[in-house]
Amino acid sequence: MDRSELQQKYGIIGESPALRHALDKVIQVAPTDITILLHGETGVGKDVTARAIHDLSPRKSGRLVIVNCGAIPEGIIESELFGHEKGAFTGAHESRRGYFEQADGGTIFLDEIVDTPKNVQVKLLRVLETGEFFRVGSSQVRKCNVRVIAASNKDMWKSVEDGDFREDLFYRLNTVTILIPPLRKRDDDILLIFQKFVAEFARKYDSVFRGMSDGARKLLLSYRWPGNIRELRNVAEQLVVLEKSQYVDEQVLTKYLKGRQRMGSPDNLPMLFQEEPQAGGSYQEAQFGDLQLLYRALLEMRSDMSDLKRMMGTLFYNTLGGERLQRSLPPPSGDRFSERSATGDSASSGFEKKRHPQDHELADYGAEQESNKSRPFHLRESQSMTVDIDPLEEQNHEERKPEWSEDQLRAVELFGDHELPSIETMEKFLIARALERYKGNRRKAARVLGMSERTLYRKIDQYGLI
């Protein structure tokens, strides 16, 4: 089967060089039993590619089992993949074959494989190398003859460097890698695919699509398409149904595209302009636009940090104890690091009085925590903890250290004489205290820390807290 026949059979539209290269590689490796890793963003058609590889292989008479590893809860993924015996765990009323057994003689497609837990990765490596595995609750070795196609929309090597994915499993999966290009790198194919979807939905809904203006076509091509083909299909369906028999111009199409993506800006930065900058603009205007972009990005980062502060406040109260934390907080009003002397005069530490938008929350901290004690954990209100770093304060601190109460000094010991620790150090400390408080119960610790059990397991392994 050549490339054109493959595209016709599976409805793959496009002639871009990146797509042609990917399809040629599919045709080349499909007849073999080699392990394949598909890499591409969400919505590019990795499942269609896996099905094409299976149908072109000698295993086409066998079964293709598609598994989304990221959608299976951590507690049952091993049972889902390898099966279990009757009575292996609560609810296991009978024996069950796992996905690998079901795919025996055929192909298994492991989508989002990078999301599998570390303990399951070890078992995946064994079944890839030897074909052997154990059902949950069984000591009997079982064998299967399965071809593995894996897929990921993340940078797997970065996951290896971060310690989230085993390096040996990465090398075992990375025998042949097929890169499926995102839609934004297939400019010549976007209009062809869009026209195909429009015709398909017009027949389905008995509707008429009147066409598009040149501006709308340019917008289709300039849009970044973060959802790729899946998003393009969704937009085409909405236009056919909601704009029935209407001529689609740029203003109409804009309503169905995400605002911050309209002119092709990266996913992680806000969009500043709805139109391209005017040609011939001055250097100062361009520089001002860059400053706006940077400022907007910083505002988003500040919002994220505010959420982190609120979470830290809640975690401190629930892991260290509310009364001790309340005593260790600086006074809510007056100088941040100054105490009244025995004579009642203000200590001349050189700190300027700084008002913070959340000072009123600190002033009412004790009363709110007293009312919080009687509430269930999930109904308690989170408290904001803010730390301001001022170069003047650091300089004055070297000249004269303020007099702190005994309770405040004990709290400061946690931070090395009020030097802020790194996020990693603070996270490790909080996880350790939560595990200690709940006597190693990871489910309760994960709940109080506000993270999933899978994330907690990964952090425990990362920080060596086992």
Secondary structure, DSSP 8 states (H G I E B T S, - for coil): --HHHHHHHHT-----HHHHHHHHHHHHHTTS---EEEE--TTS-HHHHHHHHHHTSTTTTS-EEEEEGGGS-TTTHHHHHH-B-TTSSTT--S-B--HHHHTTTSEEEEETGGGS-HHHHHHHHHHHHHSEEE-BT---EEE---EEEEEESS-HHHHHHTTSS-HHHHHHHTTEEEE---GGG-HHHHHHHHHHHHHHHHHHTT-----B-HHHHHHHHHS--TTHHHHHHHHHHHHHHHTTT--B-HHHHHTTS-GGGTT---TTS----SS---TT--HHHHHHHHHHHHHHHHHHHHHHHHHHHHHHHHHHHHHH-HHHHHHHS--SSS-TT--B-TTS-B----------TTHHHHHTHHHHHHHHHTS-GGG-----------HHHHHHHHH------HHHHHHHHTTTTT----HHHHHHHHHHHHHHHTTT-HHHHHHHHTS-HHHHHHHHHHHT--
